[in-house]
Amino acid sequence: MKAWHLKHEEWSNEFKVLIESELNQLLEVPVRRGVNLRNETRWKIGGIAEFLIEPSTIGEIQSLVAYFNKNSLPFTFIGATSNILFDSRGISAFLVKIGDRLNSFEVEAQTVTAGAGISVPSLVRRTSELGLAGITHAAGIPGTLGGLVVMNGGTQRKGIGENVNRIWVVDTEGDLTVIEKEDLQFSYRDSILKEKVLAVVTVELSLTSGDRLTLMAEIEEILSERSQKFPQDLPNCGSTFLSDPSMYQLVGPPGRAIEEAGLKGLQKGDAQISELHSNFIVNTGNATDNDVLWLIAKVRREVEKKTGYLMNCEVLHMDQWGNLRPAHEVADQRFVLSQDEIGI
Ligand SMILES: Cc1cc2nc3c(=O)[nH]c(=O)nc-3n(C[C@H](O)[C@H](O)[C@H](O)COP(=O)(O)OP(=O)(O)OC[C@H]3O[C@@H](n4cnc5c(N)ncnc54)[C@H](O)[C@@H]3O)c2cc1C
């Protein structure tokens, strides 16, 4: 079966049923079809995903990748979706979610080897309970370890890359290979993995020894501070814009720049610049990706007009074919704002 001659949005239902049944032979848990992403994703935004797959083992991921390649089928890996804005027109690519089912956790001295699907808050708690230090800064990040490594996520200008020794990935051929830290090119909220279609399946972290009670207290303090600073009740994807070091020195963090540009609380459709923290965009009901992208385009132009800095997004946008790009690139393509809209 070769699908390369078809545009996948034109696949017939018979073809989809055939693929579904072939995929189910590779999986312990059946493929989900026609999944409403508004019910599945962190921002509660997105259309219908044709296929959502949650593999249970690394072997299943290897078989899936080999199958997709053999049949020229488009696929993308996701974690907890805490950094992705999904296209409201729906996703035709095969979404492969690396989550809870891949949450192994092993400790040898100060080295922790964990499945990429483990949730970051749970990883931080478990290591801290064992008196292992170095990653408490990530205690409040609601993603998976795999997503954290791809994004080099963290807080206080730290990134998980500082603690990564090596990772295991399923490569484009379906083979399991190791990538050493030096080859991952970690930089601020970035790694080489963002440009590759590789499944991160296991991560080896190097931690240091710390006092268990001090670490647990640190976690509580971080969580309590975040619960006051960041919106808790409305769906969001954390910080929308990246903090640029030179802008930070002269103007401050993105949240302050957005607030000073008078944009706090600005609403487009059901998307709103949070009243609590201006670098967060919240979904007040039925927001679409276009609502969020319009706000991103507006914020970029207004802040640039006021400060001279053009802010880039940390948040990624996924298009209908499963391609991921920083959301501002898509916002700029979709919305060329008139002079009235940017208040010139
Ligand atoms: C309330 C809130 C607060 C946040 N605070 C912070 C913060 O303080 N610091 C911070 O850095 N981030 C923060 N974030 C953003 C987000 O949580 C992080 O970027 C997180 O690391 C993303 O992990 P994820 O599992 O949700 O990945 P996803 O959002 O699902 O995916 C992000 C990227 O990683 C890729 N990916 C995910 N898993 C895998 C895998 N196993 N293999 C290959 N590719 C994969 C995806 O393809 C995508 O490119 C916050 C988000 C929210 C909602």
The ligand as a Gaussian input file, in Angstrom:
#p B3LYP/6-31G(d) Opt

LIG

0 1
 C        0.693000      26.517000      32.622000
 C        1.967000      26.284000      31.851000
 C        3.170000      26.679000      32.394000
 C        4.363000      26.455000      31.692000
 N        5.543000      26.845000      32.262000
 C        6.704000      26.603000      31.624000
 C        7.955000      26.976000      32.232000
 O        8.009000      27.494000      33.342000
 N        9.096000      26.722000      31.536000
 C        9.082000      26.113000      30.305000
 O       10.157000      25.886000      29.733000
 N        7.912000      25.759000      29.708000
 C        6.733000      25.986000      30.332000
 N        5.547000      25.641000      29.733000
 C        5.552000      25.094000      28.357000
 C        5.575000      23.553000      28.267000
 O        5.034000      22.976000      29.438000
 C        6.982000      23.012000      28.024000
 O        7.492000      23.468000      26.796000
 C        6.995000      21.466000      28.031000
 O        8.315000      21.040000      28.118000
 C        6.346000      20.833000      26.804000
 O        6.192000      19.440000      27.061000
 P        4.988000      18.613000      26.427000
 O        5.136000      17.199000      26.826000
 O        3.689000      19.243000      26.769000
 O        5.314000      18.768000      24.887000
 P        4.314000      19.136000      23.701000
 O        3.745000      20.488000      23.947000
 O        3.365000      18.028000      23.468000
 O        5.353000      19.218000      22.484000
 C        6.320000      20.228000      22.434000
 C        7.361000      19.848000      21.372000
 O        8.038000      18.673000      21.784000
 C        7.858000      17.616000      20.823000
 N        7.747000      16.383000      21.602000
 C        7.057000      16.182000      22.747000
 N        7.315000      14.953000      23.228000
 C        8.161000      14.365000      22.352000
 C        8.808000      13.090000      22.290000
 N        8.668000      12.175000      23.262000
 N        9.608000      12.820000      21.234000
 C        9.813000      13.739000      20.260000
 N        9.245000      14.963000      20.260000
 C        8.437000      15.267000      21.308000
 C        6.642000      17.994000      20.008000
 O        6.722000      17.449000      18.704000
 C        6.778000      19.513000      20.010000
 O        7.742000      19.887000      19.047000
 C        4.336000      25.839000      30.419000
 C        3.107000      25.443000      29.877000
 C        1.935000      25.651000      30.588000
 C        0.636000      25.178000      30.000000

